[in-house]
Amino acid sequence: MADLVSNITAMAPEVFLVVTALVLLLVGAFGGRRMAGPVNLAIVVALIIAAGLALRDIPNGSLELFGGALVLDHLSTFGKFSALIASALSLWLAHGYLKTENRLSAEFGILVLFASLGMLIMVSANDLLSLYIGVEMQSLSLYVLAASNRDSLRSSESGLKYFVLGALSSGLLLYGASLIYGFSGSLRFEGIAAAATGSGSGSVGLIVGIVFLLCGLAFKISAVPFHMWTPDVYEGAPTPVTTFFSTAPKIAAMVLIARVLFGPFHHLVADWQQVVIALSVLSMCIGYLGAIMQTNIKRLMAYSSIANMGYALIAMASGTVQGLSGLLFYMGLYLITTLGIFACILAMRRSEGMVEQIDDLAGLSRAKPGLALALTALLFSVAGIPPLAGFFGKYFVFMAAVDANLTWLAILGAVASVVGAFVYLRLIKIVWFDEPAEPFVPASFAQISLAGVSALLMLPGAIWLLPALAKWSQIAAAAMFVHG
C-alpha cells in the first residue's frame, strides 16, 4: 500500500490531469456550449499547473514506478515540462481562433488534455507496453483533433488519412515490439538491455525488431519516408491543431525515441545508427526541397518541421551524451520558434478568413510592422542565422556529429541549411518588399504576445535562455546515460 501511494505521489502531474479531465468532461457535457470557453481556459491553467508539478527533485537521479513500467528522471522531467507548456500555449492560441470561427467546444480542450496525458506516459515509458499505451493514448486524441472541423471536407480528409496511416505505423511498432520481446525475453528496458549486451553485436531478430520499432516511432516525428501524412494533415486541420501537432507531440516522440535508443539499445549503437542517419539525411533533403515548391504556408511549415526533425536526428545519430544534450537543446529552441511562427500565422487574418497562401503575406510589414519584425526574427532563427538562438541549436547538433566522427553528416546538414535559408528568405522577402494585399484584421492578445515573446527569446539580448536551456539539456542527457 505504501508503494502504491508513493507511486501515485510521484506521478502527480498525470494524476492531476486525469482528475481534471474527468471533472471538466462532466462540466462540458452538462454545461453545453456556454461552458466551452471556461473549460478550455481551465485546461490551459491545469496544463501549466501540471508542468509545475513535473519540476521536482528526483532522489538518486531516477525513480522506477509501478514495477518498473515507468521511470521518473531528469529526461522525463524535461519532456513533461516542454510538452505540457507547448500544449498549454497551443490551446491558449486556439481559444481566440475557435471563438472567432464560432467553433468553441469543450471537447477540443479535453482532447488536448488526453493527448498531453499520453505524452507524459511516453516520456516516462520504461517497457514496451507502457511505450505503446502512451503512443496510442496520444494518437487517438490527435486523430479526432485533425478532423475536428466537421464542416470542412479538407479537415475530414486529413483526419481520415492520419488515422489510416497512423494505424499502419502502430502495426509496425507492435511488430517491432513483438520481435524485440521474442528475442530478448523481456518487456522491460533493463531486460532488453541485458539481452542486447549478451548477444554481442546483437542478434538479427533483435536488430530487425529495432528497425520496425524505429519505423513506427519515426511516423510520430514525420521523419522521411514516414512523412506522407504531414503536409496534408497540416493543411487540412484547423490552424491551432496544426500548431499543436508541430510542437508538443514532436518533443514527446523525440524524447521517447531517445529513451529507447540510448537506453536498452545503447550497446547496439553501431546497428541502429545507420537507420537514424538515413532518416536524418532524407528528412533534411526532402523537407527543404519540398518546402521550396509550396504555396500554402501551412504545407510549407509541414516540410519545415520534417527538415527540423532531420537536424534533431543528426544529434541522435551520434549516440553520445553530447548528442543527446544537443538534441534536447535543439528541440527546446524548436518549440519556442514554432509556437512563435504559428502565433504570427494565426495573427495574420483578413475579413474573409485565415491567411494560408504565402502570397497573402504581402504588405504585412506596412500593416503590422511589429508582427513583421517578430516573424522575421523567428524565420531567421529557424534558418540558423547568427547571432540568433537557432544558430546555436544547429551548432550544438553539428558539434555532436563531428565529435562522433560523423563530420560528413554535419557538412551535409550545413549545406541543407543553405537551401532552408532560401525557403525562409522567400517568406521574408514577401513580407517586406511585395506590394500590399488586402488589409489584416486585429489579432488577439494571445497571438501578439506569444509571437513577440518568442521572437525576443531568439534575440541575442535574451542571453539567459541559451545557458539555462543548455545546462538543463546536459543534466537530462547525463541522467539518462546513468540510468541507461
N, C-alpha and C positions, 0 to 999 in steps of 0.2 A: 504493500500500500504506500509506503514511504517513497519507493522508487517511482511509482506511478505519479504521485504528487510532484516529485522533483522533476520528472519528465515534462509534465504539463506546465510547470512553472518555467522551465527552460524554453518551452515553446510558446511563451507569452504572446508574441505577435500573431502566430497562427490561431491560437485560442481566441484572442481578442477579435480577429477578423471573422472567425466562424460565428461567434455570438452576435457580432454587429450585423453580419449578413442575414442571419435568421430573423433578428428583430426588425431590421429595415425591410426585409422581404414582406413581412406581415404588415408593416406600416404602409408600404407601397401598394400591397394588394387591397387593403381595406380603405386606404385614403384616396386611391384613384389618381387622376392626373393632377389634381390640386396639390398633392403631396410629392409630386415628382421632383420639383426644384429643391425643396428642403432635404429630401432623401439623398439626392446626388451631392449636395453640398456637405451633408453629414458624412457621406462616404469619403469625400476628399479629406475631411478632418480625421476620420478614422484611419485612413491610409497614412497620414502624417504621424498620428499617434503610434501606429504600429511600427513605423520607421524609427521613431524614438525608442520604442521598446526593443528593437533589434540591436541598438547600440548598447552593448553590455560587456562587462569584463568576463572573460571566459577562463575558468580555472585550468591551469596546466596547458593552455593553448587550444585544447579541443575537448569536446564532451559528447560521448555517444548516447543516443536516446532510443528508447523503445527497442531494446535488444540489439542495438547497432543498426537499425533500419535508417536512422537519420543521424547526422553529425552536426554539431554546433562548433564552428571555429571562426577564425577571422575572415576566411574566404566566404563562408556563408553569410557573415555579417555584412561584408562589402556588397555581396549580391542582393541580399534582402533590402538593405537601405537604398541602394541605387534603384532597384526595381519598384519599390514602394513609392519613392519620391517621384520617379518618372510616371507611375500610374496616377498619382495624385495630381500632378501638373497637367497630364493629358486630360483627365476628367474635368479639371478646372477650366481648361481651354474649351472643352466640349460643351460646357454648360451654356455659355453665351450663344454658341452656334446653334445648339438644339432649340434654345428658346426662340431665336430669330426665325428658324425654319419651322417653328410650331410642331416640333417632334420630340419635345422633352418628355421623358418617361423614366420611371423609377427602375425599369428593367435594365436600362443602359448602364447605370451605375452599379447595379447588382452584378451584372455580367463582368464588369471590370474588376469588381471585388473578388469574385470567384476565380477569375483568371490570375489575379495577383496572389491568391492563396495557392494556386497551383505552382506559381513561380517560386514561392517560399519553399515548397516541398522539393522542387527541382534543385535549388542551390544547396539544399541540405541532404540530398539523397546519398545514401551510403550502401545501398544494394540495388539490384536490378529491378525489384518490384516497386520500391519507393520511387525510383527513377521514372518508371513507366506511369505510375499513378500521377506523379507531378506533371509530366508532359501531357497526359490526356486531360487532366483537370484544367490545365491552361488552354489546351487546344479546343476543347468542346465549347468553351465560352467564346473563344476567338472566332469559331465558325459562325456562331449566331451574330456576333458583332459585325462581321463582314457583310452580312445580309440584313443588317438592322433597318435599312431604309426600304421598307416593303413596297413603296410606291415607285421605286427605281428599278428598271429592268437590269441596268448595269450592276447595281448592288446585289440583286438576287443571283445574277450570273456569277459574280465574283465569290459570293458565299458558297455556291454550289461547287465551283471549281476548287476553291480552297478546301472544302470538305472532302471531295473525291481524292485529290492529290494528298491531302493530309492522311487519309485512310491508307493510302499506299505507303507513305512514309512510316506510319505506325506498324504496318506489316513488316517493312524492312527492319525496323527497330526490334520488334518482337522476335523475328527470325534470328537476328544477330544475338539477342539476349539468350535465346534458347541454345544456340551453338556455344556461347560462352559458358553457360551453365553446364551443358553436356560435357564439355572438355575440361572444365575446371572443377566440377562437382560442388560448386558453391554459388549462392546468390549474393553473398556479402562481398564487398570490395576487398576486404582483407584476405578472404579465402581465395578470391580470384588472383590477387597479387601473389600469394604463396604458390599457386599453381603455375602462374606465368613465370615466376622466378625459377621454379623447379624444372621447368621444361626447357631451360637454356635459352635458345633463341626464339622459343615459342612454337607450339605445335601448329600444324597447318590449320586444323579446325578452329583453334583459338584465334588465329590471325584473321581467318575468314569471318569469324563472328565479330571481331573488332571492326572490320571493314563495313559489314552490314549495319552495325550499331552506329558507326560514324555517318553512314549514308542517311539513316533515319534522323539523326540529330542535325545533319547539315541542312536538311529541309527547313528546320526551325530557324536557321540564321540566313536562309536564302543564298547559300553558297552554290555556285555553279558546279555541276549541271542540275542541281535541285532547286533552281530559282524560277522555274517556269510559271509559277503561280503569282509571283511577286508583282510584276508590272500591272497585270490585270486586276488583282485584288486592291492594290494601292490606288488605282484609278477609279475602280467601281465603288469601293467602300466610301462612306462619308469621310470627309477630311479629318475630323477628330479621331475616327477609328484608325485611319492611316497613320496619324501621329502616334497613337498608342502602339500600333504594330511595329513602328520604326524604332521604338525605344525600349520599353520595359521587357517585352518578350525576348529581344535580342540579347540584352545583358544577362537575363536568366539562362537562356540556352547556351551562351558562350561560357558562363561560369560552370554550367553542368558539363559541357564538353571538356573543359579544363580539369574538372574534378575527376572525370573518367580517365582521361589520358595521363594526367600527372599523378593519379592515384594508383589504381590496380594495374595499369598498363605502362607505368613509367619505365619498367625494365625492358619493355619491348619498343622503346622509342625508335629504334632503327627500322622497325617494321611499319609502324603507323605514320612515321614522319613523312614517308613518300606520299601517302594518301593526302595528308594535310597540305603538303607543298602543292600537289596537283590542284586541290580545291582552291588554294590561295591564288595561284597563277591564273587559273581560269576565271575566278571571280573578279580579280583586278582588271584583266584584259576585257572580258565580255561586259563587265559592269560599265566601264568608261566608254567603250566603243558603242554599247547600246545607248548610253546617255546622250551621245553626240547626235543621234538620229531622232530624238524625242521632241515633240512639240507641246506635249502636255506636261505641266510642271510636276504633277504627282507621279507620272511614269518616270520622269527624269530623276526624281528623288528615290524611286524604287531602284533604279540602276545605280544611283549613287550609293545607296545602302548596300547593295551587292558588292560594289567595289570596296567599300569601307570594311566589310566583313573579310574581304581578301587581305587587307592590311593587318587586321587583327590576327588572322591565321598565320601570317608571317612570324609573329611573335610566338604563337603556339608551336609552330614547326621547330623552333629552336630546342624545345624540350628541356629548357633550363629554368632555374628560379628567376633569372633576369628576364627571360622571355615571358614567363607568367606575370611578372611585375609590369613589364611593358604592355602586355595585353590588357590588364586591368586599368592601367593608366590611360591607354588609348580609348578603351570603352567608356571610361568616365567622361573624357572630353567629347566623345561621340554623342553621348546622351545630351550634354549641355547644348552643343551646336545644333543637333537635330531638333530638339524641342524649340530652340530659338527660331530656326528656319521655318518650322511649321507654324509657329506663332505668327511670323510675318505673313505666311501664305493665308492663314485664317483672317488676318487683319486686312488683306487686300480684297475687299468685297465691293461689288458695284450694285447698283439698284436692281439689276436683273438676276443677281445671284453671285456665287463664288467665282473668283478668278481661277481658272485652271489652265488656260493656254499661256505659254511662255510669252507670246507677243503682247498679251494683255498687261504685262508688267510695264509697258512703255509709259513714260510720264510719271512714274512713282516718285522720282526724285524731286519733281516740281510740286506734286500734290501733297506728298508726305515725306519731306526731306529727312526727318528723324528716323522714320521706318526704313527709308532707303539706306541710310548710314548703317543702321543695325544689320540689315540684310547683307550689305556689302562686307561688313566686318566678319559676319558669320561665314559667308561664302569664301572669303579669303582664308579664314582659319581652317575650314574643312578641306580647302585645296592645299594646305600646308605651307602657306606663305609666311616667312619670318617677318617680324618677331611675334606673330600671333600664337596663341596656345596650341593650335592644331599642328604647327610646325614641330613642336617638341614631342607631341604624340607620335608622329611619324619618325622622328629622330630616335626615340627610345625603341621603337619597333625595329628600325634598321640596325641599330647597335646590337640588339639581342641576336639578330640574324648573323651579323658579322662575327660576333664572339662565338657563335655556334658553327663557324666555318661555312656559313651559307651566304657568303658575300654576293654571289651571283643573284640570289633571290632579292637581296636588298637593292642591288643595282636595277633589277627589273622593276621593283616597286617604285624606285625613284623615276624611272622612265615612264611608268604608268601615271605617276603624279603629274607629269608634264601634260599628258593627254587630259587628265582630270582638270588641270588648271584651265585648259581651253573651254571645257564644259561650263565651269563656274564663271569664267570671264565673259562668256557669251551672255549669261544672265545679267551680269553687272553692266555690260555694255547697253543692253536693252533698257535697264532701269535708269541709267544716267544720260544716255545720248539719243535714244529713239524719240520720235515725236509722241506727244501725249495722246492717250486714247480717252475713253470716257472717264469722268471723274469717279473717285472712290468714295464710298460712304464711310462715316466714322467707325472706328474699331472699338472694341470693348477694352476695359481696363486690364483684364487678364491678358489679352493678346498683346497690348502695347507694353505692359510691364514685363512680361516674360521675354519678349523679344529684346527689350532694352537691357535687362539684367544679363541675359545670355550673351549678348554682344559685349557688354562691359567685362564679363568674366574672361572673354577671349583676348582682351587688350593687354598690352604689357603692363599697364597700371595695376592690374589685379595680380600682383606678383605673389601674393599669399596663396593663390589657388594651386599653382603648379607644385610647390614644395609639399603642401599638405596632401594633395592627391597622390603625389609620388611616394611619400612616406607611407600612407595608408596602403597603397598598392604593394609596396615592398613587404610590409607586415603581413598582409593577407597571403602573398605568394610564399613567404618563408614559412608561415604556419601550415600551409598546405603541404609543403615538402616534408616538414617534420612529421605531420600526421600521416602522409602517404608512405 
